[in-house]
Amino acid sequence: MPITRRLSLLVIAAVLAGCASAPVSQSTVGAYRDTIELGGRLSVNYLKEGQPDSLTGNFTWSQQPGRIDVTLSSSFSQLAAISVTPQQATLTQAGREPLVAQDIDTLTAQALGWQLPVAGLRDWLQGYAVGADGKRFAASPANNTVYTRDGWRLRFASWQDETAAHPLPKRIDAARTTASGELEIRIIIGPSNS
């Protein structure tokens, strides 16, 4: 499999597998925004056939009620675009037919041959998660680590503005043990455009 295809598929899996999670209502969490535009850098460390491997790429994230669009790129070109709606998830790569599935988990399984359920990334990008106890977790500089209900260890390592009432994360470190070994994801978020 060519490196750009492998990069785009694994980055897509890491970034998007959880985008179909139910949105949080404004009344539940005051600082949560249904509409955001942001970008950043993503790195993934994983084991492939028992050997350590890693990938990096840039992303843009556009979220609005009922839709998420993500573009993944390397330093030189766009690698892939993903659109997720309640009805379907679509992966588009240059020179290839679009891959469409009923949801992001199914799309991930089609693209990779296995599912990587990251059930809450849209929350993570804003400093929230669902803890192992099933309760809502709101990260802060003083309370920045949580184990999620679906097995992720999250650490909100740095913040865009620590003095804000609910600061937005700048760096998120996520790790999970899978059947293939340890999977580590680092997300560096740029300033929000919205």
N, C-alpha and C positions, 0 to 999 in steps of 0.2 A: 504494500500500500504506500503510495507516495507520501512524503513527509507533510505536504500541505493538506492533503486529505485527512491524514491521521491527526494532525494538529486541529483542523477545523472540527472534526467529529468529536474528539475528546474535549475540546474546549466547549463545544456545544453541549455535550453531556454534562459537564461540570457546571456550566452557567445556567442552563435552561431546564434541566430535568424537573425542577420544582416550580416552574412558573405557573402551572395550572392550579396551584393552591388557591383556596378561597381568599378573596381580598378581605382585609380588615376594615371594618366600618369606621368612619370618622368618630362616631360616638364612643366606640370602644377604646380607641387610642387617639388622643387629641392631636398629637404631632404627626401621625401617619398621613401620608399624602397618596391619594389614588392616582395622581398624575405627576410623574417625574421624568426628567431628562438628565442623564448623566453618562459619564464615560470613565474609562480607566484601563487598567492593565490587569491581566490575569496570568497566574502561573500555576501549573499543576504538576505535582510529583507523584508518581505511581510506579507500580511494578508491571512490567510487560514480560510474560514468559519467564518470570522469576528474576528479571534483571531490572535495576532502577532505570527509570526514564523520566523525562520532564519536558514540558511544553510551556511556551509563553505566547501571549498575543494581546492585542488591544481590543476593547469592546466599546460599543455605544449601546445604551439602554434607553428605550422610550416606552414608558408605561402610561396607560390611560385606562379608565374603566372599560373592561371587556377586551383589552388588547395589549399585548406586549410585543415590541419589535426590537430585536437585537442584531447588531452587525458585528461580526468578528473579523479582525484583520491582522496581518503581520505588518512589519515595517514597510513592506513594499506593495501590498495589494489587499483587496478585500477577499477574505477566504469563504465567508458564508453569511447568509442572512436567515434569521428565524423570525417567524410570525406565529404568535400563539393567541388564539381566541377560545371562547368556551366550546366552539364547535370543532376546531381542528388545530393542529400544529403543522407548520410547513417549513422545511429546510430547503434553501436555494443555494446552490454553488455554481460558480461560473463553469459553463461547458457541460453541465449535467442536467438531467431532468429533475424537477423539484420532487422532493420526497414529502409525502403528506400522510398524516396519521390522525386518528381521532383525538389524541392528546399527546402531551410532551413525553410522558413515560413510554408510550407505544413507539413514538418517533425515535426516542433514544434506543430502544430495543432493536428497532429496524436498522438504525445506523451503525450500532456497535455490536449487536448480537446479544446484548444484555442490558438490563435497566440500571440506572444510577439515580435512585430517588433522592433528590435534594429538595425535599418538600417545603420550601419556604424561602427561597432566595430573594423573592421580592420583598419579604420582610427584613431579611438580613441586611440588604442594602440601605435600609433606613434605621437599623439598630434594634430590631425586634426579632424574636424567635419564640417558638413554643417549646418550653422546657420538658425534660423527661417526665416531670410530674403532671404534664398536660396544661400547666398554667402559662399565661402570657409573660414573657420576659422582655423587659425594656432595658437595654444595655446603657451604661453610662461609664464615664472614666473611672468611677469608683467601684463599679459592679460590671465588669467587662467579660466574664466568662460564663458559659452555660453549656450543659449537655442537652441536646435536643431529643424530642420524643422519637425521632427516626435515627438516632445513633450518632449524630455529628457532635464533635467537640468544637465549640465556637469560641474564639477569643477576638473581641473587638479591640485591636491592638493600638490604634491611634484614631484621632478625631479631627474633623475639619475645623470645629470651633468649640473647644471645651467649655467655654463660658455660656453657650446657648442653653436655653431651658431644656431642650432635648437635642444634644449635639448629634450631628450625622457622622457615621463612621468614615474614616479615611482608609483604614486598612483592616481587613477581616482575614483571620487565619482560621481555616476549617480543616478538620482531620476526621477520618473515619476508617475503621478497619473493615475491609471487604473480603470476600472469598479469595480475591487475587492478592491481598496484602493491604498495606497501609496506603491510603489515598490522602494527599494533602493539597489544599487549594489555598492560594493567597490572592486576595482581591485588593487592589489599590484603586480607590475611587477618587476621581477628580472632582472639582467643585461642581455643584449642581447648577444646571442652566435654567432651572425653573424656580 
